[in-house]
């Protein structure tokens, strides 16, 4: 009997016990579907965290004003006005690990357009800020260095500000008022969504820092200095170099604390990303247990099948079937059970991924690798757990088998 005939015989044997075969493949089906869904959900979660990391900025180094010590009591961040434009120039000139620097002067203001108004935050920055924060322009064009030098009353507005003031109207070229200051909208920003702290990043207005310093706040110091390191590997080093330079420029003694803060929000996101990956691995491991249970179920059913078909095995051996042929037949039955369960599991996994994405409102990403690995794993389960029953069947004594009732 050739292999094709053996496989047809194996298939016929499975179809004779439809209910038992169906219950056997159920464990494999659930396991494969669970693995595919868990991997898809895990990758969607990781994609969201990676998007937060991307929104954070281009190898972001954040220097903010420090706190004052009043009678031994620290006032917290932004309590001491020590950061200046000279510090920005020094960082740009003396730290080769930093490729871009932008001053930042911010605050809150009531903005007005026609009969609409909105309370929002503004940021006075340089054109480098758009690259440092990876913030693209949706419409119009960002302000330039000439606008900074001339303190031009121009601004770029975030998606939230645009929707609150303009609705469906095109805001480019329109003039809004920040308090009493008229300002021309030259660009709209691409949406970024919520920040790590849950704040709406699109609820903002960007303008030249010279406008904020000269026409809104009337001061010369900065709230923050925002930098972009050459690469991810030197972010920490660039922060340390900036700290050493600022301590020297601010004439701080070794025993004095910094009058600025070096923030590393990226560390928080990297920790979230690592936790997300660990959780995904844990969930996949738990889901894989059902594959193990399904494999044990296949082995048990095949052992029962061997016992029930002992006489059949004896007859086949008596008419010339080899041990290899008997082993191949029962191994084929086991692999068929596993492959059918795997195929149904893949379909259920894809459907489950779609349903989970719609329910959670997540941009689910189905992993082709997970589907392929799940299919290969299901076949491997059939071979691994089917080999022992198949080997047991092939080693039966034909005389004893023929005596079986």
N, C-alpha and C positions, 0 to 999 in steps of 0.2 A: 504494500500500500504506500503510495507516494505521500509527500507532505501535504499537498492540497487536499487529498482525501482524508488525511488525518485531521486536518483543521475543520473540514466539513463535518466529520464525525463528532469533533469536540463541540462545534456549534449546535449540532442536533441534540447532543446530550444536555446542553444548557437550556435549550428551548423546551425540553421535556419537563423541566422543573422551573417554570417561569416565575412563580412566586418566590421560590427560594433564591433564584438568581437575582431577582429584583431587589430583594432585601439585602443580598450580599453586596451588590454594587452601591447601595445607598450610602454606606460609610465612606467609600472612596469619593462618591459624588459630593457629599457634604464637605469632606476635607479639601478637595481641589477647589470648590467654589469659595470656601472660607479663605484659603490661601490667596486666591486672586483678589478677592474683595479687600482683605486686610492690606495686601501690598499696595493696591490702588489708593486706599484711604491714607495709608502711611506716606505714600509719595505725594498725595495732594497736600497733606499737612506740611511736609518738608518743602514743597514748592511755595507755600504761603510764607514760611519762615525765611526761605531764600529770597523771596520778593521783598520782605522787610529788610533783609541785609542789603539788597541792591538799592532799595529806596534810601537807606541810611546815608549813602554817599560813596564816593570813589576813594577807597582806602582812607576813611575819614579820621582826621585828628581834630579834636574839639578842645579849644582852650577857652575857658570862661573866667570872668572876674571872680576873685576870691572874696573871703569875708574879712571883716574887721574884728579885732580883739578889743573889746571895751571892758576895762577892769577885769580882764581874764575871761570874758564871755565872748565867744565867737558868734558873729552875726549870720553866718551862712554864706551861700553864694551870692554874687552880685552886690556885696556890701562894701566893696572897696574899689574905687575907680582908678585902676593902675594900668590898664591896657590902652595903648595908644597906637596911632598910625605908624609911629617910628618903630614900635615893636613888630608891626606887620612887615615893614620894609626890612628890618633886621632878620627876621625869620626867612623871608624870601631870599635874602642875599647870602646868609651864612649857613643855612642848613640844606645841604645838597639832597638829603633824603625826602625833602618836601618839594613837590613840583608846582603847587598852586596854593595861593593864600587869598582869603577874602576877609575884610573887616565885617563886623556885624553889629548894628545898632538897632534895637527893636523896642516895641511898645504896643499899646492898644489905642484904637481911635474909632470914632464913629464916622463911617463913610456914607456919603450921600450922592445919589444920582436921581435927578428929577424928583418924583415924590416917593422914591424908595430910599431906605437907609438900612445900614447893617453895622453892628459892632464887631470889629475884627482886629487881628494883629498885623502889624506891618514889620518889615525888615529892611533896613538900609544896608545894602551889600554892594560888592563890586561885580563886574560881569563874570569873573571867575567862579562866583558862587554857583552858577548854573551847571558848570562841569563838576565842581566839587560835590554837589548834592545830586548829581545825575538827574537834573530836573529839566526835561525837555519843554520846548515851546509848542503849544497847540496851534495858535494863530498869531500872526504878526511876527515881530522880531524883538529879541531882548535888547535892553538898553546897552550902550557902548561906553568905552572909556571917555569919549568926548562928552557924553551926558554926565558922567561922574565929575569930570573936570569943570564943567559949566554949571553943575548943580541943577540940571534940567528937571523940570517938574514932569517926569514920566514914570510909568509904573507898569508892572506885569501883575495880573491878578489870578488867583487860584480859582478852581472850578466852583467851589462853594460861594465865593464872593460874586463870581459872575452870575450864577443862577439866582442869587438873592437880589442883585441890583438890576440885572438886565434880562433875566428870563431867556427867551429865545432870540432876543435882539443881539446883533453883532456889536460887541463892545469896542472893537478896535477903532481908535481915533476919537472916542468919546471922552469927555472930561468929567471926572468925579471930584468930589471934595472930601479931603481928609481933614475933618474939623473945618478950618477956614482955608486950608491950602488947596487950590485947584491943581489937579494932576491929570495928565493925559494918559489914557490906556494905550500902550503900544504893543502889548502881547498878552495872551492868555496862556496859563500853564497847563501841562498835561496832568491828569489826576494822579495822586499818590496814595490816597486813602488814609487810614488811621496810622498813627505812630505807635511805638512800643508802649507809651503811656496811655494810649486810647484817644489821643487828641486828633482832631481833623486837620491833617497837614494841608489840605486844600483851602482851608479858611485863612488865607493869608494874602498880603500884598507885598511885592518886592519892588524896591526903588533904589536909586543911587544913595549910598551912605552919606554923601555930602549934603543931599537934600534933607535927610533926617537930622544931621548934626547942625546945619545952619538954619533951617527953616521950621523944624518941628521941635527938637529938643534943646537946641541952643547950647550944645556942649562939644567938647573935643575928644572925650574918651570913648572907649568901645565897650560894649557888653560882652562880646565874644570875638575870638579869632578862629576862623574855620579854615582848615588845611586839608590838602590831599597828599598822601605819601606816594612815593614812586611805585611801591608794590605792597601787597598784603603782608609780606614777610617783614617789612621795615616799619610798620605802623607803630608798634610799641617803641622801637628805637627812635623814631622821629619824634614821638611824644616826649621821650626822655631828653633828647637833644634840645627840643623847644623849651622844656622846663629849665634845663641848665642855662640856656641863653637868657631866658627871662629873669631868672634869679640874679644873674650877673648884671643885667641891664637895670634891674630895680634895686641894686645894691643891698641885697639881703645877706645878713650874716649867716654863717652855718647853723647857728642855734635858732634862727628865725624861721617860722613856717612860711610856706609859699603864700603869696598874695594873689594867687590865681589857682585854677583847678584844671587838671588834664582829665577829661572825661573819656571813657572807653565804652560807649553803648554797644559797640560791636561784640564785646565779650558776652553781653547778655544774650544777644541773638545767637552767637555761636553755641552758647550753653543750651539754648532752646533747641537748636538744630541737632546737637548731640543727643539731647533727651528724646527728641522725636525719632531719631534713628534707632536708639536703644529700645524705645517702646514698640516700634515697628518690628524689630527682630523678636522681641518678646511675644508679640501677638502672632507673628508667623509661626513661632515655635509652638505656641498653644494650639493654633489651627492645625499644625502638622500632626498633633496627637491623634486627631480624628482619622488621619491617613493611616497611622499605625494601627488604630482600632479596626479600621476597614480591612487592612492587610491581614490582621489576625482572624477576622471574620471569614475572609477568603480561604485561609488555611484550614479553618475548622470545617467549612462547607466542603472543601475538597477531600478532607480526611473522611468525612461522612460519605461522600460520593464514592471513594475508594472502597469503603466497607460495603456499601450497597451493591457495588458492581464487581465484587470479587469474582463471581462465577463468569461474568462477561470477560474479565481480564484473563481468567484461566482458559477460556475457549479461544481467545485471540492468540494467546501464547501457544496453545496446542496446534493451531493451524499455521504457525510459522512467524508470528509477530515477534520482533526483537525487543530487548529491554529498552533500546533507544526509541523505538516506535511507541511503546506504551508510555514512556516518560514524556515524549513529545506531545502525545494526545492530552494527557492530564495537565501538562504545563501550558499547552495551548488554551485549554479551558480556563485556567487561572488568569492568563494574560488577557484573554478576551473579556472576562469579567472586569478586570482592572481597567482596560482600555475603554470599555463602554461607560463605566463609572466616571473615568477621567473626562471623556468627551461630553457627557451630560454635565459634569461639574464645571467644565470650561464655559459652557453655554450659560449655566446658572450664575457663574462668577461674573460674566460680562453683564448679564441682566442686573445682578445685584449691585454691581459697580455703578451702573446707570441710575438705578433707583436711589442708591445712597447719595450720589451726586445731586440728584434733584431734591432729595429730602434735606440734606445739609446745606444746599446751595453752594457747593464747592466745585471748582473746576477740576473734576476727576480726570486723572490721566491713567488710562489702562496700559499696563506694562506688557509689551510683547514678550519680553524675557520671562516674566512671571508665567505667562500662558504656556510658553514652550517648556519651561522647567517643570511646570505642573503636569503637562502631558507626558514628558519623559519620566517624571517621578512616578506617575501612575503605572506606567509600563514596568518600571523597576520594582514597584510593590508587588505586581502580579508575578514577576519572575522570582523574587526573593521569597515570598510567602507560599508560592505554588510549587517550589522545587521539592520541598520535603515530601508533600503528599504524592507528587509525581514519582519521586524516587522510590517511595514506599510501594507504590503500585507496580513499578517495573521490577521490583525484587521479590514479588510474591511467588511462592512455589506453585507452579501450574497444577500439580496433582492436588495439593491442598485447596487451591482455588476452585478446581472443578468439583470438589466434594461439597463446597459451600452451597447453601440453599438461599 
